Amino acid sequence: MRSAWRTAARAGRSIAWASAAGRNEGLKSFCTYDRGYRLGRGGNAYSGVCPEPAATDFVAGYQRGRELYGMQKRLDEVNADIKKTKAGLSEPGVSPRTRGQLAERLEDLSREAQQLEQQLARAQSRR
């Protein structure tokens, strides 16, 4: 931003011009596929600041990152449920019926976790 202000001062332009030039300069380095991907992968929001044509690449990266973020978030939730279910199975005094239900749930969760891990690995390789 300082370089834009210096340029504006030398050219006899206003601070508003320098601010706009600095913003545009910043958007050029921000509005990339990789930056969008990292923002989405981190689960962060995007406020639509990128101008066209850079917005197209940025949004594509952002959507890809959000897709992976969603998969990872679901996998984390499933793994937490697996941990809780295992703890429930090891509690003393659990009825045979409840134990059977918990064992079935554990199988379902484990299968889902395995599928999510595979999907995530495939999706990451296609980044």
Backbone bond lengths (Angstrom), bond angles and torsions (degrees), N, CA, C in turn:
res aa  C-N    CA-C-N  psi(-1)  N-CA   C-N-CA  omega(-1)  CA-C   N-CA-C  phi
1 M - - - 1.452 - - 1.525 109.91 -
2 R 1.321 117.14 -38.31 1.469 119.55 -179.46 1.523 111.48 -61.21
3 S 1.347 116.41 -38.30 1.462 118.52 179.97 1.526 110.03 -65.00
4 A 1.311 117.67 -35.47 1.466 120.96 177.86 1.529 109.76 -66.74
5 W 1.335 117.65 -39.11 1.473 120.43 178.98 1.531 110.46 -66.19
6 R 1.352 115.91 -42.19 1.467 118.95 179.02 1.529 110.62 -63.04
7 T 1.316 115.31 -43.19 1.466 119.74 178.31 1.521 110.33 -61.39
8 A 1.320 116.41 -42.20 1.470 120.64 179.48 1.518 110.62 -63.89
9 A 1.321 116.93 -42.41 1.465 120.59 -179.32 1.530 110.54 -63.58
10 R 1.326 117.32 -42.94 1.463 121.20 179.26 1.526 111.47 -65.20
11 A 1.323 115.71 -35.05 1.468 119.67 -177.58 1.530 112.02 -88.91
12 G 1.338 116.83 -0.91 1.460 120.06 -179.41 1.517 112.67 72.93
13 R 1.321 117.10 27.72 1.470 121.22 -179.83 1.522 110.47 -98.34
14 S 1.322 115.19 168.39 1.463 120.66 -175.12 1.536 112.05 -82.99
15 I 1.324 114.29 164.88 1.462 120.97 174.32 1.525 109.48 -62.77
16 A 1.332 118.51 -35.49 1.464 121.70 178.15 1.525 110.17 -60.66
17 W 1.339 116.54 -41.35 1.460 119.93 177.56 1.528 109.45 -62.89
18 A 1.317 116.64 -43.35 1.465 121.14 180.00 1.523 110.84 -64.22
19 S 1.327 116.34 -40.05 1.461 119.95 179.00 1.520 110.32 -63.72
20 A 1.320 117.10 -44.23 1.462 120.95 179.03 1.523 110.58 -64.14
21 A 1.326 116.68 -41.46 1.460 120.47 178.89 1.527 110.58 -64.37
22 G 1.313 116.30 -42.17 1.467 120.77 178.29 1.514 111.72 -64.21
23 R 1.319 116.99 -40.40 1.469 121.50 178.55 1.519 109.99 -63.99
24 N 1.325 116.61 -46.30 1.463 120.56 179.64 1.525 111.36 -61.31
25 E 1.326 115.65 -39.11 1.461 120.95 177.80 1.530 110.33 -63.22
26 G 1.322 115.82 -43.25 1.463 121.01 178.65 1.520 112.38 -65.53
27 L 1.327 116.63 -40.45 1.464 120.37 179.37 1.527 111.80 -64.26
28 K 1.329 117.06 -34.23 1.462 119.83 178.23 1.528 110.84 -60.39
29 S 1.318 115.92 -41.24 1.466 118.44 -179.26 1.525 111.91 -81.58
30 F 1.321 117.94 -22.87 1.464 121.77 -179.66 1.522 112.34 -83.52
31 C 1.306 117.52 -41.11 1.469 122.81 -169.55 1.524 112.34 -84.93
32 T 1.330 115.64 65.96 1.459 121.24 178.75 1.524 109.04 -121.88
33 Y 1.315 115.74 162.13 1.466 121.11 177.46 1.529 110.23 -56.95
34 D 1.337 116.26 -48.48 1.473 120.38 -177.33 1.519 112.53 -61.54
35 R 1.334 117.14 -41.11 1.472 119.99 179.24 1.530 109.79 -66.84
36 G 1.332 116.63 -41.37 1.461 120.57 177.25 1.517 111.17 -61.54
37 Y 1.334 115.93 -43.56 1.468 121.26 178.64 1.534 110.68 -59.32
38 R 1.323 116.35 -48.93 1.474 120.10 -179.13 1.525 111.47 -62.56
39 L 1.325 116.56 -39.98 1.462 120.62 179.40 1.529 110.06 -63.95
40 G 1.327 116.91 -46.74 1.460 121.17 179.20 1.512 112.50 -66.92
41 R 1.325 117.30 -41.68 1.479 122.12 -178.99 1.513 110.95 -63.31
42 G 1.321 115.96 -29.46 1.458 120.31 178.21 1.518 113.27 -82.90
43 G 1.333 116.86 -2.17 1.457 120.59 179.38 1.512 113.62 78.70
44 N 1.315 116.92 17.18 1.463 121.49 -178.38 1.524 111.43 -84.26
45 A 1.311 115.51 157.81 1.467 121.68 178.68 1.523 110.08 -84.78
46 Y 1.312 115.98 154.04 1.461 122.56 175.59 1.517 107.25 -118.27
47 S 1.317 116.19 129.63 1.465 120.40 -174.36 1.522 114.55 -99.70
48 G 1.322 118.22 9.88 1.455 121.12 175.21 1.518 115.46 74.67
49 V 1.317 117.55 32.94 1.470 120.28 -176.76 1.522 114.59 -83.31
50 C 1.324 118.17 -15.35 1.466 120.55 -174.79 1.524 111.22 -78.52
51 P 1.328 116.27 129.55 1.465 120.18 176.92 1.536 110.02 -81.87
52 E 1.322 116.07 158.49 1.474 120.60 173.81 1.521 108.48 -69.90
53 P 1.274 120.95 149.24 1.459 128.61 1.96 1.526 113.50 -87.36
54 A 1.322 117.93 -5.72 1.470 121.23 -178.10 1.518 111.79 -63.14
55 A 1.322 117.60 -29.20 1.469 121.40 -178.61 1.519 111.35 -59.54
56 T 1.315 117.82 -35.09 1.465 121.18 -178.14 1.522 110.92 -60.93
57 D 1.328 117.00 -49.39 1.468 120.79 178.71 1.521 111.26 -66.97
58 F 1.328 116.63 -43.83 1.455 120.48 -179.01 1.531 110.42 -59.41
59 V 1.317 116.85 -48.46 1.468 121.54 -177.43 1.528 110.95 -65.58
60 A 1.326 117.81 -36.93 1.468 120.21 176.57 1.533 110.16 -61.49
61 G 1.315 116.58 -44.92 1.466 120.50 177.07 1.514 111.66 -64.94
62 Y 1.316 116.08 -41.23 1.470 120.79 -179.59 1.525 110.64 -62.61
63 Q 1.321 117.23 -46.22 1.460 120.78 -179.25 1.522 111.28 -63.18
64 R 1.325 116.49 -40.06 1.464 120.91 177.62 1.527 110.20 -63.27
65 G 1.314 116.06 -44.87 1.463 120.29 178.35 1.520 112.22 -63.14
66 R 1.333 117.07 -41.45 1.471 120.76 178.61 1.521 111.43 -64.66
67 E 1.327 116.46 -36.49 1.470 120.34 177.44 1.528 109.78 -60.33
68 L 1.325 116.04 -47.65 1.466 120.52 179.22 1.519 111.40 -66.74
69 Y 1.323 116.66 -37.89 1.466 120.92 176.91 1.530 109.65 -59.65
70 G 1.329 117.01 -45.15 1.458 120.90 179.71 1.518 112.51 -62.02
71 M 1.341 116.24 -41.65 1.468 120.03 177.82 1.530 110.81 -62.94
72 Q 1.337 115.66 -45.83 1.464 119.75 -179.06 1.522 111.16 -64.53
73 K 1.317 116.39 -39.96 1.464 120.74 178.90 1.531 110.31 -61.94
74 R 1.336 116.48 -44.53 1.467 120.06 178.81 1.522 110.50 -64.70
75 L 1.332 117.42 -41.38 1.459 120.41 178.15 1.529 110.81 -61.25
76 D 1.311 117.68 -41.22 1.466 121.20 177.40 1.523 110.93 -62.18
77 E 1.335 116.72 -40.86 1.474 121.05 178.44 1.524 110.84 -64.22
78 V 1.327 116.43 -43.54 1.468 121.06 -179.90 1.523 109.58 -64.21
79 N 1.321 117.77 -43.37 1.468 120.36 178.94 1.525 111.57 -63.21
80 A 1.318 117.43 -36.02 1.469 120.55 176.25 1.526 110.06 -66.29
81 D 1.332 116.87 -40.47 1.470 120.52 177.21 1.524 111.56 -65.40
82 I 1.325 116.99 -36.62 1.469 120.63 176.80 1.522 109.68 -61.69
83 K 1.303 115.95 -44.43 1.479 120.65 -179.91 1.534 110.72 -61.47
84 K 1.328 116.70 -44.76 1.476 120.70 178.81 1.525 111.69 -64.40
85 T 1.326 115.56 -40.13 1.462 119.74 -179.27 1.520 110.84 -66.76
86 K 1.323 117.19 -41.07 1.468 120.73 176.59 1.520 110.79 -62.34
87 A 1.321 116.15 -39.69 1.470 119.81 178.11 1.523 109.94 -63.86
88 G 1.325 117.69 -39.92 1.460 121.66 178.10 1.517 112.04 -63.77
89 L 1.323 116.39 -36.49 1.471 120.32 178.71 1.524 112.34 -67.91
90 S 1.311 116.38 -29.27 1.467 119.17 -176.97 1.526 113.44 -90.34
91 E 1.325 117.52 -2.74 1.465 120.30 178.56 1.526 110.43 -71.42
92 P 1.322 116.04 139.10 1.473 118.71 177.65 1.543 110.33 -71.60
93 G 1.301 115.35 150.02 1.461 120.54 175.02 1.514 115.25 81.37
94 V 1.326 118.03 11.75 1.457 120.70 178.31 1.523 107.95 -76.28
95 S 1.314 115.53 129.46 1.469 119.78 -178.30 1.530 110.32 -65.67
96 P 1.325 116.59 154.09 1.473 119.42 178.35 1.534 112.23 -57.80
97 R 1.314 117.44 -37.71 1.463 120.67 179.67 1.541 110.46 -63.76
98 T 1.336 115.64 -48.16 1.463 120.65 179.29 1.521 110.51 -63.18
99 R 1.342 115.97 -40.98 1.471 120.43 178.86 1.531 109.91 -60.15
100 G 1.307 117.25 -41.26 1.465 121.59 178.25 1.528 111.25 -64.14
101 Q 1.329 116.19 -41.89 1.463 120.26 178.38 1.531 111.22 -64.36
102 L 1.324 115.16 -42.41 1.467 119.48 178.91 1.529 111.28 -65.41
103 A 1.328 116.97 -40.00 1.468 120.90 179.00 1.530 110.12 -64.04
104 E 1.320 116.56 -40.69 1.469 120.52 177.90 1.525 110.75 -65.12
105 R 1.327 115.36 -42.19 1.469 119.92 177.98 1.527 110.80 -63.03
106 L 1.320 116.22 -40.71 1.457 120.73 179.07 1.534 110.69 -61.81
107 E 1.318 116.86 -41.26 1.467 120.57 177.57 1.531 110.68 -62.03
108 D 1.329 116.10 -46.03 1.470 120.88 179.73 1.527 111.25 -61.32
109 L 1.332 116.02 -45.61 1.459 120.70 -179.84 1.529 111.57 -64.78
110 S 1.311 116.09 -41.21 1.468 120.30 179.52 1.520 110.97 -63.67
111 R 1.318 116.17 -40.61 1.470 120.98 177.71 1.537 110.13 -64.17
112 E 1.337 115.83 -43.57 1.469 119.74 178.83 1.525 110.83 -63.50
113 A 1.323 117.46 -42.20 1.461 121.46 179.34 1.529 110.43 -61.12
114 Q 1.317 116.46 -42.73 1.464 120.59 179.85 1.533 110.23 -63.50
115 Q 1.320 117.27 -43.50 1.464 120.92 178.66 1.529 111.09 -63.24
116 L 1.323 116.51 -43.32 1.465 120.44 179.24 1.519 111.69 -63.58
117 E 1.328 116.73 -41.14 1.464 120.23 178.14 1.520 110.99 -61.22
118 Q 1.325 116.93 -40.97 1.464 120.94 178.88 1.529 110.97 -67.32
119 Q 1.323 116.43 -44.70 1.462 120.64 178.65 1.530 110.95 -61.14
120 L 1.315 115.71 -43.01 1.463 121.00 -179.39 1.528 110.36 -64.13
121 A 1.322 117.17 -43.53 1.464 120.61 179.58 1.534 110.80 -62.97
122 R 1.336 116.71 -43.44 1.469 120.28 178.11 1.535 110.60 -63.57
123 A 1.320 115.82 -44.12 1.465 120.29 -177.69 1.526 111.53 -66.14
124 Q 1.317 117.86 -38.26 1.452 121.02 179.14 1.518 111.58 -67.68
125 S 1.325 116.72 -33.22 1.460 119.08 179.99 1.528 111.56 -72.79
126 R 1.335 117.35 -19.58 1.461 121.71 179.04 1.514 112.88 -93.43
127 R 1.286 118.53 0.21 1.461 123.82 -174.84 1.486 110.30 -35.68
